[in-house]
């Protein structure tokens, strides 16, 4: 795609067509640079102007780390567990000193304790660029240096990452595959969205997107006559202008609704038995549970209405909506971020199997339409290159279990049918991501952090993680390096040209690791003698080879770099998930033991876990409104409006300057004697944080809604988190012993007026 073909908004000026293009997770932009400074970022393709416009503030922030630093206590006393991280003075040092200290410490831990004593911490949202992708870089470096303890699964869909391979054979249905919204707009008679379709989540895409087509595609579906039902305690999860039926259940009850609808399909004769017989296994075991034969409780609509605390008539109307016609069922990623979260995705698949439309245009199921931008966009996959990894001689633990490993080394942990032993971690190496955002029960995380002997961090800014490091390396932002960006969900690949020089003494993550690898004698294994340009050319050559295999003309590297964006030709037909399997399940079996959709899994049943009978099942969470005491509310934590996780918090787009907003139903606020705009304290036995009250009649009574993303800042006197980080309240309880994923959405809290400030 030539530069002048890139869509932009009506605010562009004549210079926009010549300004370089770059990319962030919140969209593409044209960069206006003057005198070595990024002055303006103009959004392209419908990207959010507030988020994109924050780029200059990010790059030139007063919170940038100007040079390497070492914590004074570590510098003077050497490595060891300490509660002083975050309280001690950070001493600036030169690069050689910092690199020498870090290399010696990595070598010491490898020599004395082995590779599993090093935790390679990171998260995938650090950069839209694929070469300078911190998670890929830190893993390759630590593998080259002798091995490490890696983190598997994730916080976004960690429970799904474990359950879906048992049910569908892989994680494609959540990682990148989904039926296209073009297919829905043309064929669906009804869309049922468990967890909603909140448009704020469409503003961001992992890897970044040039196009933002979902609002228009949803509108097209409605215009054709498709009926929408949104099932969420938050009315905000219905996009503006969408005429959707809204059902507001107790958080944590969606699985009960899905199972009851599946039961209704069976007992009414609507179930597609031919589909069940040909494409699934274990339907009889599931039906025995649905009918109550196994536990004496038929999973009727009235049973589900009681669990969800919604009118029976609402579920009866929902059944009538999906009883006929082509139906697309979808669930947001948030549903599986709760206790027993694995069951929600499994139950949705079971309901879709009962209706028998899996693999048909506009029918079946998909995940994440309401969770991230570009899910369901029409794009040909495989042309965004990736930075390759190396074999790891260490081990892996679930990402949500890293605090347990620091606090309880040597203890067993049940995970996906195996019993692993938690490693004895001595060194934490974190590059990309913010554990003091993603993790739950941050008081526990802070205690765990103190157990490490050394913490090394790469960061552009003085974030909560950087302030709690022993050695801090100042890293560049995406605007200060060349890269290739994009996502498999968007039909564009972007050459992200370096816009400004590195700020202060910042260096690219890749270059920091190369210098460390040189000191450790593993540089050849790490970078294979390639610099930034060499790696970008090698990575793009793989995209060219893929194009040749598919008969597509992919521009050469120099042409791609010059034009800035290459638009990947669209697939010949809109994607329909599992259509190949539907067409011939014998020729294209799933990678499950049976080759079919597993409504009952002998493998999971064989794990002999008390809460996993081998088929989808409803268990009430330990913390939910169904068991709340007087004065307790269910806390729903979601993504902020104009931030990405904790990114952008320190800019005008973010929440800096006041405690994060807390939305509450006006009736609940009145009962507590609280008014709009009040400064309040949320608390439970795990912690307490400040918040700014916002009245919202669209919130279900008994529910509080608070965005994540505030930078962790506990008051050293009282322990109260001052910026409004709700993860001091969420429990580190996991989804189950199967998935060991975070269950942040199963949390009860209380609310009170905040104490008067001193």
Long-range contacts (C-beta under 8 A, 24 or more apart in sequence): 1-492, 1-563, 1-565, 1-566, 1-567, 2-563, 3-563, 3-564, 3-565, 5-567, 6-44, 6-45, 6-210, 6-564, 6-565, 7-44, 7-45, 7-46, 7-210, 7-211, 8-42, 8-43, 8-44, 8-45, 9-42, 9-43, 9-44, 9-46, 9-49, 11-42, 11-49, 12-42, 16-42, 20-497, 20-499, 20-564, 21-494, 21-495, 21-496, 21-497, 21-564, 21-565, 22-478, 22-479, 22-485, 22-494, 22-496, 22-497, 22-499, 23-128, 23-129, 23-208, 23-210, 23-478, 23-485, 23-486, 23-494, 23-496, 24-51, 24-52, 24-55, 24-128, 24-208, 24-478, 25-125, 25-128, 25-204, 25-205, 25-206, 25-207, 25-208, 25-644, 25-647, 26-51, 26-52, 26-203, 26-204, 26-208, 26-644, 26-648, 27-51, 27-52, 27-203, 27-208, 27-209, 27-210, 27-212, 28-208, 28-209, 28-210, 28-492, 28-494, 28-565, 29-55, 31-55, 31-479, 31-499, 33-499, 33-500, 36-500, 36-501, 37-500, 38-479, 38-499, 38-500, 44-210, 45-209, 45-210, 45-211, 45-212, 46-211, 46-212, 46-213, 46-215, 47-203, 47-212, 48-203, 48-642, 50-642, 50-652, 50-653, 51-203, 51-204, 51-642, 51-643, 51-644, 51-648, 51-653, 53-653, 54-648, 54-651, 54-652, 54-653, 54-654, 55-479, 57-650, 57-651, 57-652, 57-653, 58-460, 58-477, 58-479, 58-648, 58-651, 59-477, 59-479, 59-480, 59-499, 59-500, 59-503, 60-503, 61-461, 61-650, 61-651, 63-461, 63-462, 63-650, 64-460, 64-461, 64-474, 64-503, 64-504, 64-506, 65-459, 65-460, 65-461, 65-462, 65-466, 65-472, 65-474, 65-475, 65-504, 65-506, 66-92, 66-474, 66-503, 66-504, 66-505, 67-92, 67-93, 67-94, 67-95, 67-474, 67-504, 67-505, 68-92, 68-93, 68-94, 68-95, 68-97, 68-98, 68-99, 68-471, 68-472, 68-473, 68-474, 68-505, 69-93, 69-98, 69-469, 69-471, 69-472, 70-97, 70-98, 70-101, 70-470, 70-471, 70-472, 71-469, 71-470, 71-471, 74-454, 74-470, 74-471, 79-105, 79-108, 79-426, 79-427, 79-453, 79-454, 79-470, 80-453, 81-450, 81-451, 81-452, 81-453, 82-450, 83-450, 85-449, 85-450, 85-455, 85-467, 85-468, 85-469, 85-470, 86-446, 86-464, 86-467, 86-468, 87-716, 90-467, 90-472, 95-505, 95-507, 95-515, 98-471, 98-473, 99-512, 99-515, 99-516, 99-519, 100-519, 101-471, 102-456, 102-471, 102-473, 102-516, 103-516, 103-519, 103-520, 105-427, 105-454, 105-456, 105-471, 106-145, 106-427, 106-429, 106-516, 106-520, 107-520, 109-426, 109-427, 109-453, 109-454, 110-145, 110-146, 110-147, 113-424, 113-426, 114-147, 115-146, 115-147, 115-148, 115-149, 115-392, 115-393, 115-394, 116-147, 116-148, 116-149, 116-394, 116-395, 116-423, 116-424, 116-425, 117-149, 117-423, 117-424, 117-425, 117-426, 117-427, 118-142, 118-147, 118-148, 118-149, 118-394, 118-425, 118-426, 118-427, 118-428, 118-429, 119-148, 119-149, 119-151, 119-402, 119-405, 119-406, 119-423, 119-425, 119-427, 119-428, 119-429, 119-452, 120-148, 120-149, 120-150, 120-151, 120-429, 121-151, 121-402, 121-428, 121-429, 121-430, 121-431, 121-433, 121-435, 122-151, 122-430, 122-431, 122-432, 122-433, 123-154, 123-155, 123-432, 123-433, 123-434, 123-438, 124-154, 124-206, 124-432, 124-433, 125-206, 125-432, 125-433, 125-644, 125-645, 125-647, 126-431, 126-432, 126-433, 127-432, 127-478, 127-483, 127-485, 128-207, 128-208, 128-478, 128-483, 128-485, 128-486, 128-494, 128-496, 129-478, 129-481, 129-483, 129-484, 129-485, 129-496, 130-207, 130-384, 130-385, 130-386, 130-387, 130-483, 130-484, 130-485, 130-486, 130-539, 131-387, 131-483, 131-484, 131-510, 131-532, 131-535, 131-536, 131-539, 132-476, 132-478, 132-481, 132-483, 132-508, 132-509, 132-510, 133-386, 133-387, 133-432, 134-431, 134-432, 134-433, 134-458, 134-475, 134-509, 135-431, 135-432, 135-433, 136-386, 136-387, 136-389, 137-387, 137-431, 137-432, 137-509, 137-510, 137-513, 138-429, 138-430, 138-431, 138-432, 138-458, 138-509, 138-513, 139-389, 139-390, 139-392, 140-387, 140-388, 140-389, 140-390, 140-513, 140-526, 141-513, 141-516, 141-517, 141-526, 142-392, 142-394, 142-429, 143-389, 143-390, 143-391, 143-392, 143-393, 144-390, 144-517, 144-522, 144-525, 144-526, 145-516, 145-517, 145-520, 145-522, 145-526, 146-393, 146-522, 147-392, 147-393, 147-394, 148-392, 148-394, 148-429, 149-394, 149-395, 149-396, 149-397, 149-405, 149-423, 149-425, 150-392, 150-394, 150-395, 150-396, 150-397, 151-396, 151-397, 151-398, 151-399, 151-402, 152-396, 152-397, 152-398, 152-399, 153-398, 153-399, 153-400, 153-739, 153-740, 153-741, 154-399, 155-337, 155-399, 155-400, 155-438, 155-439, 155-741, 155-742, 156-333, 156-371, 157-333, 157-336, 157-367, 157-368, 158-336, 158-337, 158-398, 158-399, 158-400, 158-735, 158-739, 158-740, 158-741, 158-742, 159-336, 159-337, 159-341, 159-342, 159-345, 159-735, 159-736, 159-739, 159-741, 160-333, 160-336, 160-341, 160-342, 160-345, 160-367, 161-739, 161-741, 162-342, 162-416, 162-738, 162-739, 162-740, 162-741, 163-336, 163-342, 163-345, 163-346, 163-738, 163-739, 164-345, 165-591, 165-592, 166-592, 166-598, 166-601, 166-603, 166-604, 167-345, 167-346, 167-349, 167-592, 167-597, 167-598, 167-599, 167-601, 168-349, 168-578, 168-590, 168-592, 168-597, 168-598, 169-590, 169-591, 169-592, 170-591, 173-365, 173-366, 173-367, 173-577, 174-333, 174-345, 174-367, 174-368, 176-381, 176-488, 176-489, 177-366, 177-575, 177-577, 178-366, 178-367, 178-368, 178-369, 178-375, 178-376, 178-575, 178-577, 179-328, 179-361, 179-362, 179-363, 179-364, 179-366, 179-376, 179-574, 179-575, 179-576, 179-577, 180-376, 180-377, 180-378, 180-574, 180-575, 180-576, 181-213, 181-214, 181-217, 181-218, 181-221, 181-369, 181-376, 181-377, 181-378, 182-217, 182-378, 182-574, 183-361, 183-362, 183-574, 183-575, 183-576, 184-217, 184-221, 184-226, 184-328, 184-362, 184-376, 185-217, 185-220, 185-221, 185-224, 185-226, 186-224, 186-361, 186-362, 186-574, 187-326, 187-360, 187-361, 187-362, 187-363, 188-221, 188-226, 188-326, 188-327, 188-328, 188-362, 188-363, 189-225, 189-226, 189-227, 189-324, 189-325, 189-326, 189-327, 189-362, 190-226, 190-227, 190-228, 190-229, 190-321, 190-322, 190-325, 190-326, 190-327, 190-328, 191-221, 191-226, 191-227, 191-228, 191-229, 191-327, 191-328, 191-330, 192-228, 192-229, 192-231, 192-318, 192-321, 192-322, 192-327, 192-328, 192-329, 192-330, 193-228, 193-229, 193-230, 193-231, 193-232, 193-237, 193-244, 193-330, 193-331, 193-332, 193-369, 193-370, 194-231, 194-232, 194-254, 194-257, 194-258, 194-329, 194-330, 194-331, 194-332, 194-335, 194-344, 194-348, 195-231, 195-232, 195-237, 195-254, 195-331, 195-332, 195-333, 195-334, 195-335, 195-370, 195-371, 196-230, 196-231, 196-232, 196-234, 196-236, 196-237, 196-238, 196-332, 196-370, 197-228, 197-230, 197-237, 197-238, 197-239, 197-242, 197-369, 197-370, 198-234, 198-236, 198-237, 198-239, 198-332, 198-370, 198-638, 199-239, 199-240, 200-639, 200-640, 200-641, 201-370, 201-371, 201-372, 201-373, 201-639, 202-372, 202-373, 202-374, 203-373, 203-642, 204-372, 204-373, 204-639, 204-644, 205-372, 205-373, 205-374, 205-487, 205-489, 205-490, 206-372, 206-487, 207-384, 207-485, 207-486, 207-487, 207-488, 207-489, 207-490, 208-485, 208-486, 208-487, 208-490, 208-494, 209-373, 209-374, 209-377, 209-486, 209-487, 209-489, 209-490, 209-492, 210-490, 210-492, 210-494, 210-565, 211-374, 211-377, 211-490, 211-491, 211-492, 212-373, 212-374, 213-374, 213-377, 213-378, 214-369, 214-373, 214-374, 214-375, 214-376, 214-377, 215-239, 217-376, 217-377, 218-242, 227-321, 229-318, 229-321, 231-257, 231-318, 233-634, 233-636, 233-699, 233-700, 233-703, 234-636, 234-638, 234-698, 234-699, 234-700, 234-703, 234-705, 235-696, 235-697, 235-698, 235-699, 236-696, 236-698, 236-705, 237-370, 245-317, 245-318, 245-321, 247-308, 247-310, 247-314, 247-315, 247-318, 248-310, 248-700, 249-308, 249-309, 249-310, 249-700, 250-307, 250-308, 250-309, 250-624, 250-625, 250-626, 250-634, 250-700, 250-702, 251-338, 251-624, 251-625, 251-634, 251-636, 251-703, 251-745, 251-746, 252-338, 252-339, 252-620, 252-621, 252-624, 252-626, 252-634, 252-745, 252-746, 253-304, 253-307, 253-308, 253-309, 253-624, 253-626, 254-308, 254-331, 254-335, 254-344, 254-347, 255-340, 255-343, 255-344, 255-347, 255-616, 255-617, 255-618, 256-299, 256-303, 256-304, 256-307, 256-308, 256-618, 257-304, 257-307, 257-308, 257-315, 257-318, 258-344, 258-347, 258-348, 258-350, 258-351, 258-616, 259-290, 259-299, 259-304, 259-347, 259-350, 259-351, 259-616, 259-617, 259-618, 260-299, 260-300, 260-301, 260-303, 260-304, 260-315, 261-301, 261-304, 261-315, 261-318, 261-319, 261-322, 261-351, 261-354, 262-286, 262-290, 262-299, 262-347, 262-350, 262-351, 262-354, 263-290, 263-291, 263-298, 263-299, 263-300, 263-301, 264-300, 264-301, 264-319, 265-351, 265-354, 265-355, 266-290, 266-291, 266-354, 267-291, 268-323, 270-323, 270-354, 270-355, 271-354, 271-355, 271-356, 272-354, 272-355, 272-356, 272-357, 274-356, 275-353, 275-356, 275-358, 276-353, 276-354, 276-356, 276-599, 278-585, 279-353, 279-358, 279-581, 279-582, 279-585, 279-596, 279-597, 280-353, 280-596, 280-597, 280-598, 280-599, 281-594, 281-596, 281-597, 281-598, 281-599, 281-600, 282-598, 282-599, 282-600, 282-601, 282-614, 282-615, 283-353, 283-599, 283-600, 284-600, 285-599, 285-600, 285-614, 285-615, 286-350, 286-599, 286-600, 286-615, 286-616, 289-613, 289-615, 289-617, 294-613, 299-618, 307-618, 307-620, 307-626, 309-625, 309-626, 322-355, 326-357, 326-360, 326-361, 326-362, 326-363, 327-355, 327-357, 327-363, 328-362, 328-363, 328-364, 328-365, 328-366, 329-355, 329-364, 329-365, 329-366, 330-365, 330-366, 330-367, 330-368, 330-369, 330-370, 331-365, 331-367, 332-367, 332-368, 332-369, 332-370, 332-371, 333-367, 333-368, 333-371, 333-372, 334-371, 334-638, 334-745, 336-735, 336-741, 337-735, 337-741, 337-742, 337-743, 337-744, 337-745, 338-621, 338-735, 338-743, 338-744, 338-745, 338-746, 339-619, 339-621, 339-622, 339-623, 339-733, 339-734, 339-735, 339-736, 339-743, 339-746, 340-611, 340-618, 340-619, 340-621, 340-735, 340-736, 341-735, 341-736, 341-739, 341-741, 341-743, 342-612, 342-735, 342-736, 342-738, 342-739, 342-741, 343-616, 343-617, 343-618, 343-619, 346-615, 346-616, 347-616, 347-618, 349-597, 349-599, 349-616, 350-599, 350-615, 350-616, 353-597, 353-599, 358-577, 358-578, 358-582, 358-597, 359-576, 359-577, 359-578, 359-579, 359-580, 359-581, 359-582, 359-583, 360-576, 360-579, 360-582, 361-574, 361-576, 361-579, 362-576, 364-576, 364-577, 364-578, 365-577, 366-577, 372-489, 373-489, 374-487, 374-489, 374-490, 375-489, 377-489, 377-490, 377-491, 378-491, 378-570, 378-571, 378-574, 378-575, 379-488, 379-489, 379-490, 379-491, 379-568, 379-570, 379-571, 380-491, 380-568, 380-569, 380-570, 380-571, 381-488, 382-488, 382-543, 382-546, 383-486, 383-493, 383-543, 383-546, 383-547, 383-554, 383-566, 383-568, 384-484, 384-485, 384-486, 384-487, 384-488, 384-493, 384-543, 385-484, 385-539, 385-540, 385-542, 385-543, 386-539, 387-535, 387-539, 390-525, 394-423, 395-420, 395-423, 397-422, 397-423, 398-734, 398-739, 398-740, 398-741, 399-438, 400-439, 400-440, 400-732, 400-734, 400-740, 400-741, 400-742, 401-734, 401-740, 402-435, 402-439, 402-448, 403-439, 403-441, 403-444, 403-445, 403-448, 403-732, 404-448, 404-732, 406-448, 406-449, 406-451, 406-452, 407-444, 407-447, 407-448, 407-451, 413-740, 414-609, 414-737, 414-740, 415-737, 415-738, 415-740, 416-738, 416-739, 416-740, 417-603, 417-604, 417-606, 417-607, 417-738, 425-451, 425-452, 426-452, 426-453, 426-454, 427-452, 427-453, 427-454, 427-455, 427-456, 428-452, 428-454, 428-455, 428-456, 429-456, 430-455, 430-456, 430-457, 430-458, 430-465, 430-469, 431-457, 431-458, 431-475, 431-509, 432-458, 432-509, 433-465, 434-463, 434-464, 434-465, 434-645, 434-646, 435-465, 436-463, 436-464, 436-465, 436-468, 436-711, 436-712, 436-725, 436-727, 437-464, 437-645, 437-646, 437-708, 437-709, 437-711, 437-712, 437-725, 437-727, 438-645, 438-742, 439-727, 439-732, 439-742, 440-727, 440-730, 440-731, 440-732, 440-742, 440-743, 440-744, 441-686, 441-687, 441-727, 441-728, 441-730, 441-731, 441-732, 442-687, 442-712, 442-714, 442-721, 442-725, 442-727, 442-728, 443-686, 443-687, 443-719, 443-728, 444-686, 444-732, 446-714, 458-509, 458-512, 460-503, 460-506, 461-650, 463-646, 463-711, 464-711, 464-712, 464-713, 473-507, 473-512, 474-504, 474-505, 474-506, 474-507, 475-506, 475-507, 475-508, 475-509, 475-512, 476-502, 476-503, 476-506, 476-507, 476-508, 476-509, 477-503, 477-506, 480-506, 480-508, 481-508, 481-532, 482-532, 482-533, 482-536, 483-536, 484-536, 484-539, 484-540, 491-567, 491-568, 491-569, 491-570, 492-565, 492-566, 492-567, 492-568, 493-543, 493-560, 493-565, 493-566, 493-568, 494-564, 494-565, 495-560, 495-561, 495-563, 495-564, 495-565, 497-561, 497-564, 508-532, 510-535, 604-738, 607-738, 609-736, 609-737, 609-738, 611-736, 611-737, 612-736, 612-737, 612-738, 621-743, 621-746, 622-733, 622-746, 623-731, 623-733, 623-746, 623-747, 623-748, 624-746, 624-748, 625-702, 625-703, 628-702, 628-748, 631-750, 632-748, 632-749, 632-750, 633-664, 633-668, 633-702, 633-703, 633-704, 633-748, 633-749, 633-750, 633-751, 634-702, 634-703, 634-704, 634-747, 634-748, 635-682, 635-703, 635-704, 635-705, 635-706, 635-726, 635-729, 635-730, 635-747, 635-748, 635-749, 636-703, 636-704, 636-705, 636-706, 636-745, 637-705, 637-706, 637-707, 637-708, 637-726, 637-727, 637-730, 637-744, 637-745, 637-747, 638-705, 638-706, 638-707, 638-708, 639-707, 639-708, 639-709, 640-707, 640-708, 640-709, 641-707, 643-707, 643-709, 644-709, 645-708, 645-709, 646-708, 646-709, 646-710, 646-711, 647-709, 649-709, 649-710, 649-711, 649-723, 650-711, 654-709, 655-707, 655-709, 655-710, 655-723, 655-724, 656-711, 656-723, 658-692, 658-724, 659-689, 659-690, 659-691, 659-692, 659-710, 659-722, 659-723, 659-724, 660-691, 660-692, 660-706, 660-707, 660-709, 660-710, 660-723, 660-724, 660-725, 660-726, 661-691, 661-692, 661-693, 661-694, 661-706, 661-707, 661-724, 662-691, 662-692, 662-693, 662-694, 662-704, 662-705, 662-706, 662-724, 662-751, 663-694, 663-695, 663-696, 663-699, 663-704, 663-705, 663-706, 664-693, 664-694, 664-695, 664-696, 664-699, 664-704, 664-705, 664-751, 665-695, 665-696, 665-697, 665-699, 665-700, 665-701, 665-702, 665-703, 666-695, 666-696, 666-697, 667-701, 668-701, 668-702, 669-693, 669-695, 672-751, 672-752, 673-753, 674-751, 674-753, 678-753, 678-754, 679-753, 679-754, 680-751, 680-752, 680-753, 680-754, 681-720, 681-751, 681-752, 681-753, 681-754, 681-755, 682-706, 682-726, 682-729, 682-749, 682-750, 682-751, 683-729, 683-749, 683-750, 683-751, 683-752, 684-729, 684-747, 684-748, 684-749, 684-750, 686-728, 686-729, 686-730, 686-731, 687-719, 687-721, 687-728, 687-729, 688-719, 688-720, 688-721, 688-728, 688-729, 689-720, 689-721, 689-722, 689-723, 689-724, 689-725, 689-726, 689-728, 689-729, 690-720, 690-721, 690-722, 690-723, 690-724, 690-754, 691-724, 692-724, 704-749, 704-751
